[in-house]
Amino acid sequence: MDAQIVLGILATSGAVSVFMFALKGLLDQVPDVIRAWRRIVAEARRPDPARTREQEDHRPSSADVDGS
């Protein structure tokens, strides 16, 4: 009976140790994920020079708007 209690305690502490190791590995990756997300958002907000030129090419001129 005493051996079963000791084995139970050892198994529980081993499982907790593995869980904490995995959690630490996961939490170590969080700052990199946040930095990557911020780079994605910054890139999405940055105007694209090719798209800007394309929009300027399709803008109606004042002669087109006035009908002259």
Backbone atoms as SQL, in Angstrom:
CREATE TABLE atoms (id INTEGER PRIMARY KEY, chain TEXT, resi INTEGER, resn TEXT, atom TEXT, x REAL, y REAL, z REAL);
INSERT INTO atoms VALUES
  (1, 'A', 1, 'MET', 'N', 0.828, -1.198, 0.000),
  (2, 'A', 1, 'MET', 'CA', 0.000, 0.000, 0.000),
  (3, 'A', 1, 'MET', 'C', 0.867, 1.254, 0.000),
  (4, 'A', 2, 'ASP', 'N', 1.939, 1.240, 0.791),
  (5, 'A', 2, 'ASP', 'CA', 2.814, 2.409, 0.846),
  (6, 'A', 2, 'ASP', 'C', 3.513, 2.625, -0.492),
  (7, 'A', 3, 'ALA', 'N', 3.846, 1.553, -1.181),
  (8, 'A', 3, 'ALA', 'CA', 4.527, 1.654, -2.472),
  (9, 'A', 3, 'ALA', 'C', 3.598, 2.283, -3.510),
  (10, 'A', 4, 'GLN', 'N', 2.313, 1.975, -3.435),
  (11, 'A', 4, 'GLN', 'CA', 1.359, 2.551, -4.382),
  (12, 'A', 4, 'GLN', 'C', 1.218, 4.056, -4.179),
  (13, 'A', 5, 'ILE', 'N', 1.256, 4.484, -2.951),
  (14, 'A', 5, 'ILE', 'CA', 1.163, 5.919, -2.649),
  (15, 'A', 5, 'ILE', 'C', 2.399, 6.640, -3.194),
  (16, 'A', 6, 'VAL', 'N', 3.568, 6.040, -2.955),
  (17, 'A', 6, 'VAL', 'CA', 4.808, 6.642, -3.443),
  (18, 'A', 6, 'VAL', 'C', 4.798, 6.699, -4.973),
  (19, 'A', 7, 'LEU', 'N', 4.378, 5.606, -5.627),
  (20, 'A', 7, 'LEU', 'CA', 4.307, 5.597, -7.086),
  (21, 'A', 7, 'LEU', 'C', 3.293, 6.621, -7.606),
  (22, 'A', 8, 'GLY', 'N', 2.192, 6.786, -6.923),
  (23, 'A', 8, 'GLY', 'CA', 1.200, 7.785, -7.306),
  (24, 'A', 8, 'GLY', 'C', 1.755, 9.191, -7.211),
  (25, 'A', 9, 'ILE', 'N', 2.479, 9.457, -6.131),
  (26, 'A', 9, 'ILE', 'CA', 3.086, 10.787, -5.955),
  (27, 'A', 9, 'ILE', 'C', 4.131, 11.035, -7.038),
  (28, 'A', 10, 'LEU', 'N', 4.965, 10.025, -7.322),
  (29, 'A', 10, 'LEU', 'CA', 5.981, 10.176, -8.364),
  (30, 'A', 10, 'LEU', 'C', 5.341, 10.369, -9.740),
  (31, 'A', 11, 'ALA', 'N', 4.295, 9.645, -10.041),
  (32, 'A', 11, 'ALA', 'CA', 3.615, 9.787, -11.330),
  (33, 'A', 11, 'ALA', 'C', 2.984, 11.162, -11.468),
  (34, 'A', 12, 'THR', 'N', 2.356, 11.622, -10.401),
  (35, 'A', 12, 'THR', 'CA', 1.721, 12.949, -10.426),
  (36, 'A', 12, 'THR', 'C', 2.764, 14.045, -10.606),
  (37, 'A', 13, 'SER', 'N', 3.869, 13.947, -9.871),
  (38, 'A', 13, 'SER', 'CA', 4.901, 14.983, -9.993),
  (39, 'A', 13, 'SER', 'C', 5.545, 14.933, -11.377),
  (40, 'A', 14, 'GLY', 'N', 5.692, 13.755, -11.955),
  (41, 'A', 14, 'GLY', 'CA', 6.233, 13.644, -13.313),
  (42, 'A', 14, 'GLY', 'C', 5.296, 14.272, -14.336),
  (43, 'A', 15, 'ALA', 'N', 4.000, 14.021, -14.194),
  (44, 'A', 15, 'ALA', 'CA', 3.027, 14.601, -15.117),
  (45, 'A', 15, 'ALA', 'C', 3.006, 16.124, -14.997),
  (46, 'A', 16, 'VAL', 'N', 3.074, 16.643, -13.781),
  (47, 'A', 16, 'VAL', 'CA', 3.096, 18.092, -13.569),
  (48, 'A', 16, 'VAL', 'C', 4.366, 18.684, -14.172),
  (49, 'A', 17, 'SER', 'N', 5.483, 17.976, -14.020),
  (50, 'A', 17, 'SER', 'CA', 6.749, 18.451, -14.571),
  (51, 'A', 17, 'SER', 'C', 6.694, 18.528, -16.094),
  (52, 'A', 18, 'VAL', 'N', 6.148, 17.516, -16.740),
  (53, 'A', 18, 'VAL', 'CA', 6.023, 17.516, -18.200),
  (54, 'A', 18, 'VAL', 'C', 5.089, 18.639, -18.647),
  (55, 'A', 19, 'PHE', 'N', 3.985, 18.831, -17.941),
  (56, 'A', 19, 'PHE', 'CA', 3.045, 19.898, -18.279),
  (57, 'A', 19, 'PHE', 'C', 3.710, 21.267, -18.173),
  (58, 'A', 20, 'MET', 'N', 4.471, 21.487, -17.106),
  (59, 'A', 20, 'MET', 'CA', 5.132, 22.784, -16.924),
  (60, 'A', 20, 'MET', 'C', 6.196, 23.011, -17.995),
  (61, 'A', 21, 'PHE', 'N', 6.920, 21.959, -18.389),
  (62, 'A', 21, 'PHE', 'CA', 7.928, 22.075, -19.435),
  (63, 'A', 21, 'PHE', 'C', 7.273, 22.463, -20.760),
  (64, 'A', 22, 'ALA', 'N', 6.169, 21.829, -21.089),
  (65, 'A', 22, 'ALA', 'CA', 5.453, 22.144, -22.325),
  (66, 'A', 22, 'ALA', 'C', 4.881, 23.560, -22.275),
  (67, 'A', 23, 'LEU', 'N', 4.342, 23.965, -21.136),
  (68, 'A', 23, 'LEU', 'CA', 3.793, 25.307, -20.984),
  (69, 'A', 23, 'LEU', 'C', 4.878, 26.365, -21.131),
  (70, 'A', 24, 'LYS', 'N', 6.052, 26.119, -20.546),
  (71, 'A', 24, 'LYS', 'CA', 7.164, 27.059, -20.667),
  (72, 'A', 24, 'LYS', 'C', 7.584, 27.201, -22.127),
  (73, 'A', 25, 'GLY', 'N', 7.661, 26.089, -22.850),
  (74, 'A', 25, 'GLY', 'CA', 8.010, 26.141, -24.271),
  (75, 'A', 25, 'GLY', 'C', 7.002, 26.942, -25.061),
  (76, 'A', 26, 'LEU', 'N', 5.733, 26.781, -24.745),
  (77, 'A', 26, 'LEU', 'CA', 4.682, 27.533, -25.433),
  (78, 'A', 26, 'LEU', 'C', 4.779, 29.018, -25.114),
  (79, 'A', 27, 'LEU', 'N', 4.962, 29.350, -23.856),
  (80, 'A', 27, 'LEU', 'CA', 5.031, 30.756, -23.458),
  (81, 'A', 27, 'LEU', 'C', 6.285, 31.448, -23.985),
  (82, 'A', 28, 'ASP', 'N', 7.362, 30.686, -24.208),
  (83, 'A', 28, 'ASP', 'CA', 8.572, 31.276, -24.786),
  (84, 'A', 28, 'ASP', 'C', 8.349, 31.731, -26.224),
  (85, 'A', 29, 'GLN', 'N', 7.374, 31.157, -26.904),
  (86, 'A', 29, 'GLN', 'CA', 7.108, 31.510, -28.288),
  (87, 'A', 29, 'GLN', 'C', 6.169, 32.703, -28.435),
  (88, 'A', 30, 'VAL', 'N', 5.494, 33.088, -27.383),
  (89, 'A', 30, 'VAL', 'CA', 4.501, 34.170, -27.461),
  (90, 'A', 30, 'VAL', 'C', 5.113, 35.495, -27.921),
  (91, 'A', 31, 'PRO', 'N', 6.259, 35.946, -27.390),
  (92, 'A', 31, 'PRO', 'CA', 6.806, 37.222, -27.875),
  (93, 'A', 31, 'PRO', 'C', 7.102, 37.220, -29.374),
  (94, 'A', 32, 'ASP', 'N', 7.609, 36.100, -29.906),
  (95, 'A', 32, 'ASP', 'CA', 7.877, 36.025, -31.345),
  (96, 'A', 32, 'ASP', 'C', 6.586, 36.109, -32.153),
  (97, 'A', 33, 'VAL', 'N', 5.540, 35.489, -31.663),
  (98, 'A', 33, 'VAL', 'CA', 4.248, 35.536, -32.357),
  (99, 'A', 33, 'VAL', 'C', 3.712, 36.966, -32.360),
  (100, 'A', 34, 'ILE', 'N', 3.839, 37.666, -31.247),
  (101, 'A', 34, 'ILE', 'CA', 3.363, 39.054, -31.156),
  (102, 'A', 34, 'ILE', 'C', 4.159, 39.946, -32.111),
  (103, 'A', 35, 'ARG', 'N', 5.492, 39.767, -32.158),
  (104, 'A', 35, 'ARG', 'CA', 6.310, 40.572, -33.072),
  (105, 'A', 35, 'ARG', 'C', 5.931, 40.306, -34.523),
  (106, 'A', 36, 'ALA', 'N', 5.709, 39.041, -34.862),
  (107, 'A', 36, 'ALA', 'CA', 5.324, 38.700, -36.233),
  (108, 'A', 36, 'ALA', 'C', 3.975, 39.311, -36.579),
  (109, 'A', 37, 'TRP', 'N', 3.032, 39.270, -35.650),
  (110, 'A', 37, 'TRP', 'CA', 1.708, 39.851, -35.892),
  (111, 'A', 37, 'TRP', 'C', 1.813, 41.360, -36.124),
  (112, 'A', 38, 'ARG', 'N', 2.643, 42.027, -35.337),
  (113, 'A', 38, 'ARG', 'CA', 2.807, 43.481, -35.508),
  (114, 'A', 38, 'ARG', 'C', 3.432, 43.804, -36.858),
  (115, 'A', 39, 'ARG', 'N', 4.386, 42.963, -37.322),
  (116, 'A', 39, 'ARG', 'CA', 4.977, 43.193, -38.644),
  (117, 'A', 39, 'ARG', 'C', 3.930, 43.013, -39.737),
  (118, 'A', 40, 'ILE', 'N', 3.063, 42.018, -39.578),
  (119, 'A', 40, 'ILE', 'CA', 2.003, 41.786, -40.565),
  (120, 'A', 40, 'ILE', 'C', 1.059, 42.976, -40.622),
  (121, 'A', 41, 'VAL', 'N', 0.660, 43.484, -39.462),
  (122, 'A', 41, 'VAL', 'CA', -0.261, 44.626, -39.418),
  (123, 'A', 41, 'VAL', 'C', 0.397, 45.863, -40.011),
  (124, 'A', 42, 'ALA', 'N', 1.666, 46.095, -39.674),
  (125, 'A', 42, 'ALA', 'CA', 2.368, 47.261, -40.218),
  (126, 'A', 42, 'ALA', 'C', 2.488, 47.164, -41.738),
  (127, 'A', 43, 'GLU', 'N', 2.774, 45.965, -42.241),
  (128, 'A', 43, 'GLU', 'CA', 2.887, 45.778, -43.686),
  (129, 'A', 43, 'GLU', 'C', 1.539, 45.969, -44.378),
  (130, 'A', 44, 'ALA', 'N', 0.479, 45.529, -43.735),
  (131, 'A', 44, 'ALA', 'CA', -0.853, 45.684, -44.325),
  (132, 'A', 44, 'ALA', 'C', -1.275, 47.147, -44.361),
  (133, 'A', 45, 'ARG', 'N', -0.835, 47.931, -43.411),
  (134, 'A', 45, 'ARG', 'CA', -1.203, 49.354, -43.362),
  (135, 'A', 45, 'ARG', 'C', -0.339, 50.215, -44.279),
  (136, 'A', 46, 'ARG', 'N', 0.826, 49.707, -44.665),
  (137, 'A', 46, 'ARG', 'CA', 1.730, 50.472, -45.515),
  (138, 'A', 46, 'ARG', 'C', 1.157, 50.540, -46.923),
  (139, 'A', 47, 'PRO', 'N', 1.133, 51.734, -47.527),
  (140, 'A', 47, 'PRO', 'CA', 0.598, 51.829, -48.892),
  (141, 'A', 47, 'PRO', 'C', 1.530, 51.129, -49.884),
  (142, 'A', 48, 'ASP', 'N', 0.934, 50.459, -50.841),
  (143, 'A', 48, 'ASP', 'CA', 1.675, 49.743, -51.865),
  (144, 'A', 48, 'ASP', 'C', 1.952, 50.701, -53.020),
  (145, 'A', 49, 'PRO', 'N', 3.213, 50.962, -53.356),
  (146, 'A', 49, 'PRO', 'CA', 3.511, 51.924, -54.430),
  (147, 'A', 49, 'PRO', 'C', 2.897, 51.512, -55.767),
  (148, 'A', 50, 'ALA', 'N', 2.884, 50.244, -56.090),
  (149, 'A', 50, 'ALA', 'CA', 2.310, 49.791, -57.359),
  (150, 'A', 50, 'ALA', 'C', 0.808, 50.054, -57.381),
  (151, 'A', 51, 'ARG', 'N', 0.143, 49.792, -56.283),
  (152, 'A', 51, 'ARG', 'CA', -1.302, 50.016, -56.216),
  (153, 'A', 51, 'ARG', 'C', -1.596, 51.516, -56.291),
  (154, 'A', 52, 'THR', 'N', -0.787, 52.346, -55.669),
  (155, 'A', 52, 'THR', 'CA', -0.994, 53.791, -55.694),
  (156, 'A', 52, 'THR', 'C', -0.872, 54.309, -57.121),
  (157, 'A', 53, 'ARG', 'N', 0.147, 53.833, -57.876),
  (158, 'A', 53, 'ARG', 'CA', 0.312, 54.258, -59.259),
  (159, 'A', 53, 'ARG', 'C', -0.868, 53.797, -60.115),
  (160, 'A', 54, 'GLU', 'N', -1.348, 52.604, -59.864),
  (161, 'A', 54, 'GLU', 'CA', -2.484, 52.080, -60.624),
  (162, 'A', 54, 'GLU', 'C', -3.733, 52.914, -60.370),
  (163, 'A', 55, 'GLN', 'N', -3.951, 53.327, -59.131),
  (164, 'A', 55, 'GLN', 'CA', -5.112, 54.150, -58.810),
  (165, 'A', 55, 'GLN', 'C', -4.983, 55.524, -59.462),
  (166, 'A', 56, 'GLU', 'N', -3.771, 56.077, -59.516),
  (167, 'A', 56, 'GLU', 'CA', -3.572, 57.373, -60.144),
  (168, 'A', 56, 'GLU', 'C', -3.830, 57.292, -61.635),
  (169, 'A', 57, 'ASP', 'N', -3.477, 56.163, -62.262),
  (170, 'A', 57, 'ASP', 'CA', -3.701, 55.992, -63.697),
  (171, 'A', 57, 'ASP', 'C', -5.184, 55.956, -64.015),
  (172, 'A', 58, 'HIS', 'N', -6.020, 55.485, -63.119),
  (173, 'A', 58, 'HIS', 'CA', -7.453, 55.335, -63.376),
  (174, 'A', 58, 'HIS', 'C', -8.285, 56.508, -62.865),
  (175, 'A', 59, 'ARG', 'N', -7.638, 57.512, -62.321),
  (176, 'A', 59, 'ARG', 'CA', -8.384, 58.685, -61.855),
  (177, 'A', 59, 'ARG', 'C', -8.895, 59.473, -63.054),
  (178, 'A', 60, 'PRO', 'N', -10.128, 59.906, -62.992),
  (179, 'A', 60, 'PRO', 'CA', -10.629, 60.727, -64.104),
  (180, 'A', 60, 'PRO', 'C', -9.962, 62.101, -64.089),
  (181, 'A', 61, 'SER', 'N', -9.680, 62.600, -65.236),
  (182, 'A', 61, 'SER', 'CA', -9.083, 63.936, -65.316),
  (183, 'A', 61, 'SER', 'C', -10.202, 64.977, -65.173),
  (184, 'A', 62, 'SER', 'N', -9.824, 66.234, -65.041),
  (185, 'A', 62, 'SER', 'CA', -10.824, 67.273, -64.865),
  (186, 'A', 62, 'SER', 'C', -11.646, 67.435, -66.140),
  (187, 'A', 63, 'ALA', 'N', -11.045, 67.181, -67.304),
  (188, 'A', 63, 'ALA', 'CA', -11.784, 67.259, -68.569),
  (189, 'A', 63, 'ALA', 'C', -12.845, 66.166, -68.631),
  (190, 'A', 64, 'ASP', 'N', -12.545, 64.962, -68.101),
  (191, 'A', 64, 'ASP', 'CA', -13.511, 63.872, -68.099),
  (192, 'A', 64, 'ASP', 'C', -14.673, 64.173, -67.172),
  (193, 'A', 65, 'VAL', 'N', -14.395, 64.833, -66.064),
  (194, 'A', 65, 'VAL', 'CA', -15.428, 65.130, -65.080),
  (195, 'A', 65, 'VAL', 'C', -16.349, 66.246, -65.580),
  (196, 'A', 66, 'ASP', 'N', -15.756, 67.286, -66.187),
  (197, 'A', 66, 'ASP', 'CA', -16.529, 68.433, -66.657),
  (198, 'A', 66, 'ASP', 'C', -17.311, 68.097, -67.924),
  (199, 'A', 67, 'GLY', 'N', -16.901, 67.098, -68.641),
  (200, 'A', 67, 'GLY', 'CA', -17.570, 66.746, -69.883),
  (201, 'A', 67, 'GLY', 'C', -17.080, 67.564, -71.046),
  (202, 'A', 68, 'SER', 'N', -16.002, 68.308, -70.879),
  (203, 'A', 68, 'SER', 'CA', -15.487, 69.161, -71.945),
  (204, 'A', 68, 'SER', 'C', -14.639, 68.411, -72.912);
